[in-house]
Amino acid sequence: MRVVFMGTPEFAVPTLRALIAAGHNVVAVYCQPPRPAGRGKALHPSPVQRAAEAAGIPVLTPVSLKGLDEQAVFAGHQAEVAVVAAYGLILPPAVLAAPVHGCLNVHGSILPRWRGAAPVQRAILAGDAETGVTVMQMERGLDTGAMLATVRVPVAGKTAGELTSELADLGAAAMVAVLANLPGHPPVVQPDDGVTYAAKIDKAESRLNFALGADVLERQVRAFAPAPGAFFERDGERFRVLAAAVVDGTGEPGTVLDDALTIACGTGALVPTLIQRAGRPAMAVAALLRGYAIPAGTRLA
């Protein structure tokens, strides 16, 4: 098929590569514009832009698709279908209607649960036993379109990074399967029951509140790993917790209970196992404690 691909982060790269490998004619790739990053704040292209350029596909990075000129350019691709995966810009009605088969989206949840910007993190934070990907027909609403395919996977203690990578691969395979047999994937209207919204992650959410249960905090650690990283502070320094385990333990919430950095919580206790100090690489907690003592009785915030 003649395809326009629209995506920006690493999550979308497997779908782009799968479309190319399946023999589709990807005539253009749309991404969000390069963003400043690093100490020098140089502009860095997105993962999708880099992948498209490596494949020799023209890349467009408009800041918006609301203008008539941009919509005319999009229509000029004469696409049979637009494939969208975590693009990050709103598609106006003229863009949604331009391809012959419309715009199909790879979304990282089992719709209608976790519509919105951060479905993987919200599923982990909520303690969902399973999540998945949905291939859906896009419409004007936020992830409200009819579903063409779903794939389910257990969450099973995975971090957001691990789960996102798994769902990216599953979504790529599902999209290729749908395009190979559109009549065999009739659209199914999303049910009204079970709708939840995955709001964008606020960095303030990543602070560990030890008044909460240890099981809640362990999910928080996984939901924010590898980024932005759940954290606590000691003496004004921020420590990012990238992995942790729930153990038995009681004490004033936020108090270190032993020399292994077991931290009392509202219920139970949390033991960080992988930690990162500002400006330093991540390390095992045992390695941290050999060079930076956090003795029993220390109160963490």
N, C-alpha and C positions, 0 to 999 in steps of 0.2 A: 504494500500500500504506500501511497504518497503521504508522508507523515511530517508534521511539525511537532517537535519535542519542546516541552517547557518545564524546566526544573532548575534548581540552584545548588542545594547542598549534596554531600556525599550520598545521602539516602537515595537520590535520584539517579546516580551514575549507573548502577546495575541495570536499570530499566532502559536507559539510553543504549548501553552496550548490547543488551539483549535484542533490542529492535534492530540494531545494525547486524548482529549475528544471524537474525532470522531472515535477513534479506530485504527488509523494508527500506524504502527510499526516504531517508530522513533529509528533507530538503532545507531545513533551517532549525536552529536551536535557539530558544529564548532563555535567558538567565537574568537574574538581578545584576545590576552594575557592579563592577569590582569595588571592594571596600578597603579602606585604609586599615593596615594591621602591622604589628611589630613595633619596635622602638622607633623606627624611622617613619612610621605611618605611611609607608608606600602602598599604592593600590595593588590589591591582590585579586586576581580573577577567582571565581567560584570553582569548586570541583567539577561541576558540569561544564563550565566554559572550557576548562583545561582539557577535559575528556573530548569535547566536541572538536576543539581545535586540533587535537592530536589525530582525530579521525578525518580531518579535512572538511568539516561541515561548517557552513557559515553560521556565525553567532551574532545575535542581536541582544542588546542589553538596555532596552528602554526603561526609563524611570516610571513610566505609566503607559497603559494601553487605552486611556480614556480619550485621547485625541483622535480626530478623524484621519489625520495623516498616518498615524501608527496603525489604525484599524485597516486602512487601505493597503498598507504594506503587508499586514497579516493576511488579508483576503487574497492578495496577489500571489501568495505561495500555492494557491489552488490545492490545498491539502484535502485528502480524503478523510483524515482524522487528525486531531491534535491529542497528543498523549502528555499528560500533566502529572508531575510528581514533585510535591513540595516546592512549587515555583515561588510563592510568596507575594504575588501581585494578584489583585482582583481582576477577573476577566469580565469585561462588559458584555452586554447582550450581543453586540455585533460580532465580537470575537467568538463567543460561544456558538453562534449560529453559522459562522463562516465555513467550517469543514463539512463535507458531505455527511459524515457520521458523527458530527459534533465533537466535543472534547471529553475524553475519558481520563479519569483521575485515579492514581494509585494512592490510597489513603491508609495510614498505619494504624487502623483499628478495625474492629468488627462493628460496623455501623448498624444502628444509629448511636451506639455507645462511643463516646469520646470524639464527637465532631470538634473540629477546631485545630489550633496550632500545635499543641503538645500532647498528642494522644499516647505516645509511648511512656512518657514520664508520668502522666496522670494515671495510666493503668497500673504502673508499679506503685505509685503513692497510695492508690486506693486498695491495694492488696488483691487485685484481680487475679484469679487463678489462670486465666487464659486471655489472650488477645489475638491479633491477627492483622490481615490486610484485606481491604475491599477495593475492587475495581468498580468504579461508579461512573454514571453519566452525569456530567456537570450541568448545573443549572444555576440560577441567580442566588439561591439560598446557600448558606454555609454548610457544605458537605451534606446537602439534603437530597441529592439526586438519586435516581433509581440505581439499584445494585445489579452488576452483571456477574460478579464472582466474588467469593470470599474464601480465605484460607485461615485456619485457626492454628495457634501454637500455644503451648503452656508457657507461662511466665517463668515459673520454676527457678526463682532466685537469680535471674539474670539482671545484669546492669542495663541501664538505658543504652549504653554503647553497644553491648552485645545484642540486645533485643532489636535495636534499630538496624544493625547489620543483617541480622537474620530476616527481618521483615522486608528489607530492601531487596534481598535476593528472591524471596517468595513473591513479592509484588511484581518483580520483573518477569518471573516465569508466568504468573497469572495473567499479566497484561498480554504477553506474547500468545498465550493460549486463547484469550478472548479475541484478539485480532485475527487469529488463524481460523476462527469459526464464530463470527458474530451472530449468525442465526441460531447457533446452538447455545447462546448465552442471552436469553431474553431478559429484558430489564424487570427487576422486581422492586416495587415501591417499598421504601423503608417504612417499618411499622412506627406508629405513634408512641408505643410503649418503649421504655428503655432509653430515651434520649438523654444524653449527658454531654456536657461541653468541656473540652480540654483547653482551658485558658492558657495563654502564653505564660511561660515561667518567669516569675519575678525573682531577681537575684536575692531579694530579702528572704525568700522561701528556703534558701539553702542553709541558713543558720540553724544549727542543731539546738533545739529547745529540750533540755534534759528533763524538764517537768513532764514530758510526754513519755509514753511507754517505749521500752527498748525496741519492740517489734516495729513500731511506727518509725522510729529513727533509723532502723536498719533498712527499711524500705526507702526512706529519704536518701540515705547514702547511695543505694543502688540507682535511684531515679536520677540523681545528679552526677553520676559517674559515667564518663570521665569529666564532663563539664556541666555546670560551673563548679561542681564539687561541693558537697555538704561540708560545713566547717564549724569549728569552735575557736574561741580566742583565749589566749593566756598572756598576760602582761602586754596587752596591746598587739600581739602577734597572731596572725591568722594561720590555723592549721586545717588543711583540706583533708577530709577523711574520704578515701576512695574505696575502701572495703572495710566491713565490720561484721561482727558476729554477736548474736544475742546469747547471754548467759544468765545464770541465776546470780542474784546479788541484791542487797538492800542498803540504803543509805540516803542521805540528803541528796536530792537530784543535782547532778553536776559535780559531785565529789568523786575524786579518784580513790578507789577502794584498795588498790594494791600496787605493786611495782611493775605490773604488766599493762598498766593504763586501762584497767577495768573501771568504767564510769557508771555510777549509780544513776538510774533514770526514775521516772514516775512509777513505773513498774518494771522490775527486772534491771538488768545492767547491759551495757554495750561495751564491747572490746574492739577498738579499731585494730585492723590488721595491716592496712596499707595507708600511708599518710604522706602528706606533702607540705613542707614549709615554704613560705613565700620565696620565689626565686631559686628554688632547689628542686632536684628531681624527686619523684615519688620513691618511697622506701618502705621496707617492712618496719613495723612499729618497734620490733626488738632492736633493729639497727638505729632507729632514732633515739631510743632510750639509752643506748650505750654512750651517746655523745651529748644528750640533752635530757637531764633528769626531770621527770614529772612525778614527784613522790606521792605516796599515799597521803590523803588528807588535802591535796590541792583542790581548790574549787575552780571549775572551768565555766566559762560563759559562752 
